[in-house]
């Protein structure tokens, strides 16, 4: 036979207000902006590469994209 837990716990009794969300700091905002810009740039370059190679996503194209974007030469 199953028994339900009927006793209230202290967290069930908490009636305080919700903590306000912390404002994002300057450097976190800067980092997120730089990451988003880099992602957009990479997506543009991949799109251009695919357009130049005939628009098909082949195994050879995938390997070339990985070679270009996963290498550490740009950083």
CORGIBEL-V672017 format. One record per residue. SS is DSSP state (H for helix, E for strand, C for the rest). PHI is phi in degrees with one decimal (* if undefined). NEAR is the number of other ideal C-beta (glycine too) atoms within 10 Angstrom. Layout:
ss & phi & near
SS & PHI & NEAR
SS & PHI & NEAR
This chain:
ss & phi & near
C & * & 2
C & -95.7 & 3
C & -115.8 & 5
C & -87.3 & 4
C & -79.1 & 6
C & -103.6 & 5
C & -80.8 & 5
C & -77.7 & 8
C & -100.6 & 8
H & -62.9 & 6
H & -71.5 & 6
H & -72.8 & 7
H & -90.2 & 7
C & -65.5 & 7
C & -123.1 & 4
C & -67.6 & 5
C & -71.3 & 5
C & -78.5 & 5
C & -65.7 & 6
C & -68.2 & 6
C & -65.5 & 6
C & -71.0 & 7
C & -73.5 & 8
C & -67.3 & 9
C & -72.8 & 9
H & -60.9 & 8
H & -70.9 & 8
H & -64.9 & 11
H & -63.2 & 11
H & -62.0 & 10
H & -62.7 & 11
H & -61.3 & 11
H & -65.3 & 10
H & -66.5 & 10
H & -64.4 & 10
H & -65.1 & 10
H & -65.1 & 10
H & -65.8 & 11
H & -63.5 & 10
H & -61.7 & 10
H & -63.5 & 10
H & -63.7 & 14
H & -65.2 & 10
H & -62.4 & 10
H & -65.8 & 13
H & -65.0 & 15
H & -61.4 & 11
H & -64.6 & 10
H & -61.5 & 14
H & -64.3 & 15
H & -65.2 & 9
H & -70.8 & 8
C & -92.9 & 14
C & 102.6 & 9
C & 82.6 & 9
C & -100.7 & 8
C & -98.3 & 12
C & -100.2 & 11
H & -61.3 & 7
H & -62.8 & 10
H & -63.7 & 16
H & -62.8 & 10
H & -63.2 & 10
H & -67.1 & 13
H & -63.1 & 17
H & -61.9 & 10
H & -62.3 & 9
H & -72.5 & 14
H & -99.2 & 12
C & -101.7 & 7
C & -81.5 & 9
C & -94.4 & 5
C & -67.7 & 5
C & -78.7 & 8
C & -96.8 & 4
